[in-house]
Amino acid sequence: MTKKITRHVLAEYPYQAPQVERGYANQTLYVNVGTGEIKAKPVSEEMKLKFTGGKGFDLWLLWHAVRDDTRWDSPENEIVISSGPCGGVTQYPGSGKSLVTTISPTTDIVTDCNAGGHFGPLLKFSGWDAIEVQGIAAQDVIVVVDAIAGKVTIEELPDAPTDTHLLGAWLYEALAEKPEEKYYIAMVSAGTGAEHSLLGCLNFSLYDRKRRAIRYKQAARGGPGTVLRHKHVKALVVRAHAFHGDANHPADPERLARVGADMQKEVATWDPVQNRMRNRGTPYLVGVMSDYDLLPVNNFKFGSHPQAHEIDGAYWEQRLTQGLPDGCWYGCTVACAHAVDGFELQTGPYKGQKVIVDGPEYETIGAVGSTCGIFNPDAILELNFYCDTYGIDTISFGNTVGFLMECYEAGILDREKTGGLELTFGNAAASLEALHQLARGEGIGKIVGLGIHKAKAYLVEHYGADPQFLDDIGMENKGMEYSMYMAKESLAQQGGYALTNKGPQHDEAWLIFMDMVNNQLPTFEDKAEALHYFPMWRTWFGLCGFCKLPWNDVVDPKNSKSAEPAKIPHHVQNYVDIFSGVTGREIDLQEIIAMSERVYNLQRVFNIRLGKGLRAHDYPPYRGVGPVTEEEYISRQERYDKQLREWLGLDPDRMTLQEKIAAHRQYRMGRYEQLMDAVYQRRGWTRNGVPTVEKLRALGIDYPEVLAVVEKYL
């Protein structure tokens, strides 16, 4: 029986959902939870041509919503969500992404992130290419986009809980009468952790019809969940009519069907003998990364660990619930979105409850696991669940705890400062307690909740810590914590992390194997070309609503014989065909790169407008480049000594350990400076990292307000 609930409607906007045509609903939804204003905005042809959709629409809408002095907690800051023109395609795997953009609490510039789940596609099928949420409500509210009733409402639900696993179940019972039969419902929420920290994530729901339960995927980087809860929004909800495979009303459905059938066959043939995504998901990477000395261990000091096999893909394959197709959107045969059912919690406010744990994904295993020296899978699952329900980014949380663990072992922190917690590497109980304190806004949890960048300032101010040491070991850039790959021996990947717009997230460029293992990028020009192409290519996924995994995690072996196997050209052609088949706009690879360049350069200018986005902000922490401590150097002494001989012509036998560390630092940072110059030149930017007027004009985004930002620095 449907729950009897109290619903106070604070504002209402009636609408009739338009027909989606060629991937677009041709309007966006604006909701101001502070003033109660709700309205539709038209999507122009220029907007589609210049910014495509997804992240492109997000950035364009946010650009016009904020001022130069807007910060994350300003009322005019927005959460903007869009799925893109190809979002919701069911014929091709990995077409259900939602893209989120906001001004970040941790970086103070624009952040973008993506999530699976059902919200973005259902929002579009309900008549909206994007939703902007602006303002700060006077009390906790939800926003309901109800295509069934033909209205958008801002409502107060005084009885609704906050933490995601409770709120989701509550809203489903309250708002969804037999959703599997009559219509579809999806939501976006955060949790109590997002209320009390800067690391809040957004949980995007999907209704798992096999489990008959709600599950979640996260858009996490940069703290968008913190922004949502600061606005006093508990959830965004969409109720959509049942839909079919032609819901995008594509220009050429036969083309979609043909390309999709070929890819589905490729997945069925090669996934079982390659990465086994359908059985293991992304945890297959744990063993691979450890084997290549690329798995972050103990705050990125080390790249492998003898216990890595205890949390690798083989372990998770037998631990994850099998026998249930686990795609996070309909039609995805890669089906990597696994879960552990019936996990009994051992700590925290929900101790004793049996829950579904979504994941763990590779990034979560690396962050709350190996980066903190934790190799206990039950502890990783518990940390994973609580981060999700509290609305906390697992990558930022794990990185920050790992950083503080090293500070504890270095004597910067002690038991008195941590409230009695022995915050040493491997102490899972201490990590869990820190997480629960974060969700309550107490104790050491308040420091963890700042993220590394702002925690460094706290440790310097309150405990007299050495700022240089903290800068060296704090794995963040621009205020965003690093994702889970060691880049010490890949100069290209060092740039792939720090020469980004939002911060060090691998969704822009993952070049370690090309650079370090296969030596395919021997010159600075080669690296710069890769740091142009791959960020642009990957940006395009976020314009259209695609997941990148079907591009490069399942590959027909014939790809190795292609001219550029790293680009996987037959998959690139698939995406050309899918985009053109949906929109009717014929494109090629060159146009894909140009589409992304427009959005990428706009985001760079946006960052400059907000006070960052220059060369000074593109440097990595030194631990991401080379050895900081004697312990690190000694752990790879044979490698580092050999490099001193071969790279610098030095005799390490005649050098002290500190001299060797210093020589490495000078050489490695010098190489990074050269890389910056090469990348900026290739991207059409100045040596200070500013897009030139000529570049912006060539891309067709030389709008007066855009030029006004860059001309101050030229």
N, C-alpha and C positions, 0 to 999 in steps of 0.2 A: 504494500500500500504506500502511496506517495506521502511523504512527510508533510504534516501541517506546519507551515512556517509563517512567520511574520515578515511581510515584504512592504517596506515603505518606499514607494516610487517617488524619487526626488525630481526627476526630469524624464521626459518622454519625447521621442521623435518618431512619428509614423513614416514608413517608407514601403515601397514595393520593390522587391529585388529585381533589377534588370537582368536580361539574358546575358550571360557571359558569352562573348564573341571573340574567337581567335585568341583565347587565353586572357582576355581582359574584361573586367566588369565596367571599366571606363568611368569609375568614380571612386573616391576615397572617403573614409568616414573620419570626421573630427569630433572628439568628445572632450569637453573641458569639465573635469569633475569638481572644479572649484566654483565656477559660475553656473554650471548646469547647461551650458550651450552645447547643442548637438547639431551638426549640419553635414551635408554632403558637399564634396568638392569635385569638380570635373577633372578628368584626366585628359590632357591635351595630346594631340598627335606629336607635338614637339617633346613632351615629357616622355612618351613611349620611345621616340626615336633617339633621344639623347641619353636617357637614364634607364630604359628597358623595363625595370620593375625591381622587386625584391629590395636589396640594399640600395639600389639606385634611387627608387622612389622614396625609401626611408630618408636618405641623406638630403634629397631635394626638399622634402617636406620639413625636415628638421632645420635645414638652413634658413628657411623663411619664417620659422616659428620663434627663433631665439635671437638674442642680441649679442654683441661682441663680449659683453661682460656676464653673460649667462653662465651659471655654474650648475652643478648637478642637482642641487637642492632648490634652485630657483623655480618659482611657479611656472615660468614659461618653458622650462625644459620639458621634453616629451619622451615618452616611450612610443616608438613607431614600429609597426609590425606589418610585413608584407610577404607574400609567397612567391611572386613573380609569375610571368605569363605561362610558364611550363609547370608551375606548381599544381599538383593534383592530377597530373597525367598518371594513369594506371597501367599503361602499356609498357612503360620503360622503368626499370628498377631505380629507386632512389630519387623520386620526384615529389617528395612531400615536405620539403624543407620550408620552415618559416624563418625569415630574417628579421632581426631586432637591431634597432639603432637608438642610442641615447647619448647624452653627455655623461661620462663615467665618474662615479665617486672616487675611484682609485687613480685614474689617469688625468682627470679634469679636462679631457678632450673627448672627441667622438669615439665611442666604441661600437663595434658591430659584432654580432654573434648569431649563430644559427642553431636551430633545433629541429628534430623530427617531431612526430606527433601529428595530430589532425587539425590543429587550430587554423593555420594559415590557409590551407586549401579550402576548408569549410567556410572560412571568412569570405574568400573570393566567391565560392558557390552561393553564398548568401548575399552577394551583390556588392562586395567591397574589395578593391585591389589593395587597400592598406587601411590601417587604423592608426590615428594619432590620439594619444591620451595626454592631455595637458592639464595644468592647474593642480591645486592641492585641496582635497575635500576636507570638510570640517569634521567628518567622522568616517569610519570605515564604510566603504561602499563596494558594490560590484557593478560592472558594466555588462549588460546583457544585449547581445546582438541577436534578435529573435526573428529569423526569416519566416518561421511558422506563423507567428502572430503579426508579422509585418511592422515591427517597431524596434527601436533601440531605447533602452532605459538605463538610467543611473538609479541604483536602488540601495537602500540600507537594509541589511539583513542582520539584525542585532544578535541573533542566536548562532551565527555561523562561527565555527572554529577558525584558527589561523594556519596551523601547520598543514602542509599540503596533503598528506595521506588522509587526514581527517576531513579537511575542507573538501577535497575532491569527492570523497564518498558521500559527504553531507549534501553537496550540491547536486550530485547525480540523483540521490534519492528524492531531493526536494524539487528538482526541475525536470527530470527526465522520466516520463512514463514509458516504460518498455522501449528504450532507445534503439534496441536492436531490431525492432519491428516498425516503428513509426518514423523516426527521424534520427539525426546524428547530433551529438553534443560534444563539444570540446572546450577546454578552458586553459587559461594561463594564470598561475598563482606563484606566490613566494612562500614566506613562513616567518616564524619568530626570529630566526637567525638573521634574516634580511632586515628586520627592524632594528637590530642591535649591532650591526656591523656594516662595513662598506663592501662586503664580498657577496652580496645577495645575488642569487641566480633566479631565473624564471623557469618554472616547471610547466612544460607543454604536455597536455594530457592526450592519451588515446584510450579508447575503450577496447579492451582486449576481449573479443567475442568468444574466444576459446576458453579463456580463464573466467569470463564473466566478471571482470574486474578492471579497475582503472590503473593505467600505468603512465609513466612520465618520461619525457626526454627534456634535457636542460639546455637553455640558452644562458650561458653563465659568465662569459668573460667581461670583466670590467664593472661588474656590479649592477646590472639592470634590475635585479630583484630589489635591491636597496632603493632604487628610484621609485619602483612601483609602490613599495610599502610607505615610502616617505610621502607619496601622494595619497595615502590612506586608501589605496585600492587593494582589496583582498583577492579579487579575481576578475578576469575578463572572460566572458562566456559567450559562445556562439551556439545557436540552435539552428540546424540546417535541415532542409528536406533531404530525403534519400536521393542519391545521385547515381549516375551510370558512367561508364567509361568515356562517354562523349561529352562530359559536363563542361569541358573547356570549349566546346563547339569548334574544333580545330579546322583549319583551312583544308587539310589533306589527311583525313583519318586513315586512309589506306597506307600512306607513307609511315605514319606512326606505328601501325600494326606490323608492317613489314620489318622495320628497324627493331621494334620491340621484340618480335619473335626471334630474330637472330641473336639478340643479346640474351634473352632468356635461355636460349639453347647453349650459349657460351657459358653462362653461369652454371647451368646444370651439368655441363661437361667438365669444366675446369676447376670450379671451386672445391669439389671433393678431393682433388689431388694437389691443390696449391695451398691456400691459406685456411681452408675449411671455415670460412666466415659463417656459413649456415649452422655450424656446430659450435664454433668457438667465439665468433665475433672478433672484435678488435684485441682481446687478450692474447691472440696468437702472436702479437708483436713482442710480448715480454721476453720469451726465450731468444728470439732473433736479436733484440736489442742487447741483451746481456752477452750473447755470444760475440757481438761486435764491439763490446765495451762502450755501449751507447745508452744503457739503462741508468738513469740517475739514481744514485745511492748516497744516502747520508748528505743531503743538501748538495748534490751534484759533485761531491768530492771524488767519487768513484763511479765507474761505468758498468760494473758487473758485481755479482755476489754469488757465493756458493749455494745460497738458499733460493735463488731465483726460480729454480725448478718447482719450488713449492707453490708458486703463484703464476706459473706459466700457462700457455694455452692448453696443454695436455691436462693439467689439473682442472682448469675451468670447464673443459669439455665434459668431464664426468660430474662436475658440480652443478653446472647450469641445467635448468629443467629442459629436457629434450622432448622431441615429439610434437612440439607446437610451433607452427610457422611464426617467426618472430620478426616480421617486417614492421617498421614504425609508420608505414603508409601502405595503402592497398596496392597490390601488384608488384611489390619489391621481393624478388626471389633471392636476393643476396641475404636478406633476412638475418641481419647481424644483431638485432636489438633484443638480446637475450635477457633472462631474468632468473633469479633463484627464488623458488616458491617456498612458503612455509618456514621462513627463517625466523627463529625465536630470538628476540632482542634480550641482551644480557645487562644493559645499562640504561640509564636515562629515564625520562618520564614515561616511556612506553615499554619499560622492562616487562618481559613476560608475554608481550604480544607477538603473534606470528604474522609476518608481513611478507609481501613481495618486495624483493630488492631488484630494482632495474639495473642491470649490469652485473658486475662492474666492467666498465670500459677500460681499455689500456691506460688512458690518461689518468683515470681515477686510481688504478692499481699503482701506477708510478708515483702519483702525488701523495696519497694518504698511506701508501705502502712503502715502496723502496726508498723514496726520497727521505722518509722519516726512519728508515732502517727497520720497517715493520714487514715481516714476511708471514704473518699469521692470516690466512684467508678469512677466518671468521671475524677478526678485527677489521679487516678491510671491508667486509660486507656491512658490518655494523656502522663503520664510519661513512660508508657510501649511503646507507639508508638515512642516517640522521642528517648528513649534509643535504640530501634531497628534500626531506620533509621540512627541515628548518629553512630551506631555500638558500643554500650556501654553495658557492663554486668549489668543487672538490680540488681543482688544480690550484687555485689561490690559497685555499685553506691548507692543503698539504705542504705546499711550498713555504708558506709562512711558518707553519709549525716546524718544518725541517730547518729553516733559518734560525728560529728561536732555540731549537735543540742544539745547534752548533754554538749559538751564543751562550747557552747554559754550560756546555762542555768547555767553552773558552773562558768561563768565569765572569762573563758580563752579567749573566743572571745567576741566581741561586735560589734555594728553596724558600727563603724569606720573600724574595721578589716574585716568585711564582705561586705564592700562597700554599706552599708545602708540596707542590708537584715536582717530582724528580724528572725533569723534562730532558731526558737523555734519549739518544737514538735507540730505537727499538722498543720504547716504552709505550705500548699501545694503550694501556689504561690511562696514562697521563694525557695522551692525545685525545682520547674520547672525553675525558673530563674537561679538557680545554674547550672542546667543541660544545659540550653542554653549558659551560660557563659563557661561551660566546652567545649562545641562543638566549641566555638570561641577561646578557649585558653585564657580566660580573667578572672580577678577578683577572687572571691572565687572558681570559677570553676577550676582554676589551682590547688588549694589545694585539692578539691574533686577528681580531676583526678589523684592524686598521689596514691589513695588508703589509707587505714587506716595505714598500717605499715610505709609508708614514710611520711604520713601526721603527724604522731606522732613526728617524728624527726623534721619536719618543725616547729611544735608548740613549741617544746622545744627550738629550736635554736632561733626562731624569737620572741616568746612571753613569754619565761620563764616558760612554763607549767611544772608541776610536772611529771616527766617521769613515776614514779610508778603508779600514778593515771591513766595516759593515757594507760599504759600497762594493768592495771586492767580492764578498760572499753572498750578498743579497741578490738572489736570482730574479731580478725584475728589470724591465726597461720601460720607461715612460709611465711607471706606476703599475704595470701589469706583470704578473708573475709568469715565468717561463712555462711552456708546455714541456712534455717529458722526453726530451732527447738531448743527449750530451753532444755539444758542438765543438769541443776543444780541437779536434783534428779535422774539422771541416770549415774552412774560412767562408765558403759559400753559405753554409748554414748559419754561421755567425751573423752574416748579413741578412739571411732569410728570417732571422729572429728580430734583430735590432733595426734594420732598415725597413720597418713596416710602418703602417699608419697608426694602427691601434695599439701595437705592442706585440710581444713575442709569442705569437700563436702560429702553429705550423700550418694553418689553413691558407697561408699565403705562399709559402715555399718550403718544400721538404727536399733538400738537395744532398743529404749526407751520403747516400750510396753513390750518386753520380759523382760527387766530388771526392769523398774519402776512400770509398771502396773500389770504385771503377775508374777513377782518375780520368773522367770524361771532361773535366773543366780545368785544364792545366794553367791557363793564363787568366790575368785579371779581366781581359775582355770576354773570355768564355764565361767566367763567373758572372760578369755584369749582364751578359745576354741572358743567362739562365735566370738572374734576378730581375730581369724585365719580363721575360716570357711567362714563367711559371706563376708569379703573383697575378699577372693579368689573366692568365687562363683560369686560375682558381677563383679569382674575383668573379668571373663570369658565372660560375655555378651559383653564387649568391645573388646574382641579378635575376636568375631564371627560376630558382626554387629547386635546384638539384643538389643531391648529396654527391660528394666526390668519390666515395668508395667504389661504385661500379666503374669509374674511369680507370683506376689503376690497381685495385686489389683483386680483381679477377680478370685475367688477360689470356687470350688465345696465344699459345706458344709461337704461332707464326709471326707474332709481333716482333720477335727478336730479329727477324730478317728484314724489317722495314728500315727506311733510311734514318729515321730518328726514333728509335724504340722507346726512349724515355718519355716521349710525348704521346705514345700509344695512338698513332694516327688513325687507325680504323675506328677507335672509340671517339676520337675528335670528330670524324665524319658522322658518326651516329648522332652526336649532339647538334651538329649543323642541320642534319635531317629532321631531328625532333623539333628544334626551334622553328625552322622554316615550315615544317608540317603543322605546327600549332598556329603560328602567327600569320603565315602566308608571306612573310618577309624573307626573301632569299638572301642568305648570307654565306660567307666563307670564313676560313680561319682568320684572315686578316681583319675582317669586320668584327669577329669575336674579340680580338685583341683591342681594336679601337673602341668598342663598346665599353670594355673594362677600363681602358685608359681614361675615358671621360669621367667615370665615377671615381676611379682611384685618384686622379689629379684633383677633382673637386674635394675629396676627403682630405688630401694633403693641405689644400688651401684652407679648408674648414679648421684644421688643427692650428694653422698659423693664425687664423682669425681669433682663436681662443687662447693663444699665447704659447703654443708649442709648435712642433712641426719643422724645426730647423736642424742643422747639422749637430748642434750641441745636444739634441735630444735623441740622437741615433747611435749612441755608444752603448755597447753591452757592458754588463758587470764583468770584471776581469775573469772571474771563475768560468764564465762562458767562453773564454778565449784560451786560457792557460792555467797552470798551477799557481794557486795562491799560497798555500801552506807547505811546510816541509813534508808533512804527512802525505799530501797529494803528490809531491814530486817523487818521493821515495816509492810510492805505490806503482809508479811507471818509470822508475829511474833509468832502466835500460833504454826505453824509448826516448826519453828526454835527452839523455846523454848523447845518444846517436844523432839526434836532431841538432844538437849543438855542434857536433863535428861536421855533419853534412851540410847544414844550412849556413852556419856562421864561421866554420873553420876554426873553432875553439877547441881547446883540450880540457874536457871536464875534469880530468884527473888533477889538474892544477888549480881548480876553482873550489871555493867553499860552496856549500849548498845554497846559501843566500845569493851568492854571485851568480850561480847558475839560474836560479829563479828570476833574478833581475834581468839577465841576458835574454831569457825567453820572453819576458814581459816587453822589453824594448822592441825586440824583433817582431813579436806577434802583433802588438798594437800598431807598429809601423805598417805592417801588411794590411791591417784593417783600415787604416787611413787611406791607403792606396785603393782598396776595394771601394770605399765610400766614393772616392773621386770617379772611379770607373762607372759605378752604378748611377750616380747622379747624372753623369754625362749621357749615359745610354737612355735614361728616362726623360731627358730634356729639361733637367733642372740645373740651377746654378750650383757652385761649389758649397753654398750654404744650404742646399737642399730645397730651394724654392723653385716651383715650376715657372718657366719663363713665359712672358707674354706671347712669344711666338708659339710655344707649345700649346698654350690654352687656346690660342686662335686657331691653330691647326685642328684641334679637337672640337672646335665649335662651341666652347664653353667660355668664351671671352665676354661674359656678361659684365656690365660695369661694376656691379658689387663684388664680383670675383676679382677683377683686375685691381680694384681699389685696395684689396688686401695685399696682393703680391708686390704691387708697385712700391710699397714702403720699404721693401727689402732688395730691390734691384738697383 
